[in-house]
Structures are given as C-alpha cells and as structure tokens.
Amino acid sequence: MIIFGTTSKLVQLAMLNLLCGFCGNPAAHPLRKRVTKFSLFFIPLFPIAPAKHSIQCTFCGAGTEISKESAEQMLAHGGAPGGQFGPQGGSGNGVPQHPGAAQDGNPFAAQQPQNPYQS
C-alpha cells in the first residue's frame, strides 16, 4: 500500500505594523507564506502549487492575500509596500484595503487614513 497526499506548511516571515484597511486601527499584521507540497509516506517531497502570501490584522482578524512581489517589497522596506495596496494600485501608505472600498463618485474614497507609527 502506498500512502500519498499533500502537506501544507505555514511560515511566518515577519510581523509588520500597519494600519488595517478593514477596521482602521493600527495593529500588528503577521506576514505569512503557505507552501503546499506532495507527500509520500508522510514525507513532503516537492511543491505542487505556488506559495501564497497573506497578512492578517491582529486587532480584527481580517486577512488579505497579497502577491509574492508585494510580500518581498514589504520585507525589504519594513512594512511599506510602496503603493501596492488600495484602489487602482495603491494608497502608498501600506494600508491593505477592503475590496471595493473605493467606489467611483464617492468623495471620501480618496481620503486614506494615515498610520502615525510609520514615517
């Protein structure tokens, strides 16, 4: 009998201080990477899917999946993704935005809260 399947491993890459785009509170956001591998006899052998990166607000629990490039940029700049989040490509302040938060015709959509803990 051959036993095979998949194994997922979740690795925390960093803890970043960001302003949450869901609840609006400055909070710690763990940056995590999930890798899924094929396993044979409970031994993980090779990845079967690309790694998925995500951040999650420790205050409200809201999570957001981000691209690999955004995760690498956040690690390099200590939490400042340089405009990767928010409506139309980014707010520029490292705030993960809720999908659909900015609607056309909304005068308040362009106003983004600033994080007092980042320079």
Secondary structure, DSSP 4 states (H G I P E B T S, - for coil): ---EEEEEEEEEEEEEEEE-BTT--EEEEEEEEEEEEEEETTEEEEESS--EEEEE-TTT--EEEE-HHHHHHHHHHTS--SS-SSGGG--SSS-PBPTT-S-TT-TTTT-----TT--
